[in-house]
Amino acid sequence: MYGYGYGYGYDLPYIILAVVSMVLGMITQGYINAAYSKWSKVPTQLHGTGADVARRMLDSNGASEVGITRVEGHLTDHYDPRDNNLHLSPDNYTKGSVASVAVACHEAGHAVQNATGYGLMRVRSSLVPAVSFTSRTWGLVFIAGLMLGSLRLMQVAVAFFALSVVFHLVTLPVEIDASRRAVEYLGTVSEVDQQGAKEVLTAAALTYVAAALTSIMQLMYYVSRTRDRD
């Protein structure tokens, strides 16, 4: 977040971290865009749109009470346990490509996790309120610590940031499990859809891996900098 290190000129380790993070983000985003674009041109062998197939997956996995709505944007798809709805982007809601089905069923996988009481899903949901607060405030606390010369405030900021790292680490297996559920479901009805889903959702999983790796590197950096001031 900060390109300078405690008044000693350019902070080279942070610059390296920023560059590595940016490159990881570009690579993973490029990969998922390529995979999605490729399979969005292949019609699903199933009948219906992404929303239709997700509906059938939900109904066959004990989550028939889950709703499906449309949300604007590109790849803005998500499942919200608060309203118990899948929110699918226009392409994935209305189109019947392998990519649309894969993404829609991945989100359905999250709903099934919630319906079946999947443990890590519960843990992630319980972390959301705290992470929402700490992710907005840790940077301000860190700046305050720098300005006031307070190591204690800086350590509090790092602890806040560490909670975000924990959230990333919990999120990773939750996302992988949702993808596994989607691929398994599609494999029962279509080998082509299963193959495409594996490629699209593997690419998506790598974005979560990159995010977790970046957050761990950032945490290590901030811990080392606060130790330098002991």
C-alpha positions in Angstrom: 0.0 0.0 0.0 2.9 2.4 0.7 5.7 2.8 -1.7 8.1 4.4 0.8 9.7 2.9 3.8 9.7 4.9 7.1 11.5 7.9 5.8 14.5 6.0 4.3 13.8 6.6 0.7 12.4 4.1 -1.7 11.4 0.8 -0.1 12.9 -1.7 -2.5 11.3 -4.8 -0.9 7.9 -3.3 -1.2 8.4 -2.3 -4.8 9.4 -5.9 -5.6 6.3 -7.1 -3.8 4.1 -4.7 -5.7 5.6 -5.8 -9.0 5.2 -9.5 -8.2 1.6 -9.0 -7.1 0.8 -7.1 -10.2 2.3 -9.7 -12.5 0.5 -12.6 -10.7 -2.7 -10.7 -11.0 -2.2 -10.0 -14.7 -1.3 -13.7 -15.4 -4.2 -15.2 -13.5 -6.7 -12.7 -14.9 -5.5 -13.3 -18.4 -5.8 -17.0 -17.9 -9.3 -16.9 -16.7 -10.4 -14.5 -19.4 -8.9 -16.8 -22.1 -10.5 -19.9 -20.6 -13.9 -18.2 -20.3 -13.7 -16.7 -23.8 -12.8 -20.1 -25.3 -15.7 -22.0 -23.6 -18.2 -19.3 -24.0 -18.1 -20.1 -27.7 -19.0 -23.8 -27.1 -22.7 -24.6 -26.6 -23.5 -26.7 -23.6 -24.7 -30.2 -24.3 -27.3 -29.7 -21.6 -30.6 -28.0 -22.2 -31.1 -24.4 -21.1 -29.0 -21.5 -19.9 -26.6 -21.2 -17.0 -29.5 -20.3 -14.8 -31.5 -23.3 -15.9 -28.7 -25.8 -15.3 -27.9 -24.2 -11.9 -31.5 -24.5 -11.0 -31.4 -28.3 -11.7 -28.2 -28.7 -9.8 -29.7 -26.9 -6.8 -32.9 -29.0 -6.9 -31.0 -32.2 -7.1 -28.7 -31.4 -4.2 -31.3 -30.4 -1.6 -31.1 -26.6 -2.2 -34.4 -26.0 -4.0 -35.2 -23.1 -1.8 -32.3 -21.1 -3.2 -33.3 -18.4 -5.7 -31.6 -17.2 -8.8 -31.4 -13.6 -9.9 -29.6 -11.5 -12.5 -26.9 -9.0 -11.5 -25.3 -6.5 -13.9 -21.6 -6.7 -14.9 -19.1 -9.2 -16.4 -18.3 -12.2 -14.2 -19.9 -10.6 -11.2 -21.5 -13.9 -10.3 -21.8 -14.7 -6.6 -23.9 -16.5 -4.0 -25.1 -14.4 -1.1 -26.1 -16.5 1.9 -27.8 -13.5 3.4 -30.7 -13.6 0.9 -30.0 -17.2 -0.2 -29.8 -16.3 -3.9 -27.5 -17.0 -6.7 -26.7 -13.7 -8.5 -25.6 -14.4 -12.0 -24.2 -11.9 -14.5 -26.2 -11.4 -17.8 -24.1 -13.8 -20.0 -24.2 -16.6 -17.4 -27.9 -16.1 -16.6 -29.2 -16.0 -20.1 -26.7 -17.9 -22.3 -26.2 -21.6 -22.8 -22.5 -21.9 -23.2 -20.2 -24.3 -21.4 -18.6 -21.4 -19.6 -21.9 -20.0 -18.5 -23.0 -23.3 -17.2 -19.7 -23.8 -15.4 -19.8 -20.5 -13.6 -23.5 -20.8 -12.7 -22.9 -24.3 -11.3 -19.9 -23.1 -9.3 -22.1 -20.6 -7.6 -24.7 -23.3 -7.1 -22.0 -25.2 -5.4 -21.7 -22.5 -2.8 -25.4 -22.6 -2.2 -25.2 -26.4 -1.7 -22.4 -25.9 0.7 -24.6 -23.5 2.7 -27.6 -25.9 2.6 -25.5 -28.9 3.7 -23.7 -27.0 6.5 -20.2 -27.2 4.9 -17.9 -26.3 7.8 -15.5 -24.0 6.0 -18.4 -22.1 4.4 -19.7 -21.4 7.9 -16.2 -20.2 9.0 -15.9 -17.9 6.1 -19.3 -16.4 6.6 -18.6 -15.8 10.3 -15.4 -13.9 9.3 -17.1 -11.6 6.9 -18.2 -8.8 9.4 -14.8 -8.6 11.1 -12.9 -8.7 7.8 -15.2 -6.1 6.3 -14.2 -3.7 9.2 -10.5 -4.5 9.3 -9.9 -4.4 5.6 -11.3 -0.8 5.6 -9.4 0.4 8.6 -6.0 -1.4 8.8 -4.3 1.1 6.4 -5.5 4.1 8.3 -4.3 2.6 11.6 -0.9 1.8 10.0 -0.6 5.4 8.7 -1.5 6.7 12.1 1.2 4.5 13.6 3.8 5.9 11.2 2.8 9.5 11.8 2.8 9.2 15.5 5.8 6.9 15.7 3.7 4.3 17.5 4.9 0.7 17.1 1.8 -0.5 18.9 -0.6 1.1 16.4 1.4 -0.4 13.6 1.2 -3.8 15.2 -2.5 -3.5 15.6 -2.7 -2.6 11.9 -0.7 -5.7 11.0 -3.0 -7.8 13.1 -6.0 -6.4 11.3 -4.4 -7.2 8.0 -3.6 -10.8 9.2 -7.3 -11.4 9.6 -7.7 -10.7 5.8 -5.0 -13.3 5.2 -6.9 -15.8 7.2 -10.0 -15.0 5.2 -8.1 -15.6 2.0 -6.8 -18.9 3.2 -10.2 -20.1 4.3 -11.8 -18.9 1.0 -9.4 -21.0 -1.1 -10.7 -24.5 -0.1 -14.3 -23.1 -0.1 -13.9 -22.1 -3.7 -12.2 -25.3 -4.7 -14.9 -27.4 -3.1 -17.6 -25.4 -4.9 -15.9 -26.0 -8.2 -15.5 -29.7 -7.4 -19.2 -29.9 -6.8 -20.0 -28.2 -10.1 -17.6 -30.4 -12.1 -19.0 -33.6 -10.5 -22.6 -32.6 -11.3 -21.8 -31.7 -14.9 -19.9 -34.9 -15.3 -23.0 -36.9 -14.6 -24.7 -35.5 -17.7 -22.0 -34.3 -20.1 -18.3 -35.0 -20.6 -17.9 -31.9 -22.8 -19.4 -29.7 -20.1 -17.3 -31.3 -17.5 -14.1 -30.8 -19.5 -14.9 -27.1 -20.1 -16.0 -26.6 -16.5 -12.6 -28.0 -15.3 -10.7 -25.6 -17.5 -12.8 -22.5 -16.6 -13.0 -23.2 -12.9 -9.3 -24.2 -12.6 -8.4 -20.8 -14.1 -10.8 -19.1 -11.6 -9.2 -21.0 -8.7 -5.8 -19.7 -9.7 -7.0 -16.2 -9.0 -7.8 -17.2 -5.5 -4.4 -18.9 -5.1 -2.7 -15.7 -6.4 -4.8 -13.6 -4.0 -3.8 -15.8 -1.0 -0.2 -15.9 -2.0 -0.1 -12.1 -2.4 -1.7 -11.5 0.9 0.8 -13.8 2.7 3.7 -12.0 1.1 2.2 -8.7 2.1 1.8 -9.9 5.7 5.3 -11.1 5.9 6.5 -7.8 4.6 4.6 -5.8 7.2 5.6 -8.1 10.0 9.2 -7.7 9.0 8.9 -3.9 8.9 7.3 -3.7 12.4 10.1 -6.0 13.7 12.7 -3.7 12.2 11.4 -0.9 14.5 11.7 -3.0 17.7 
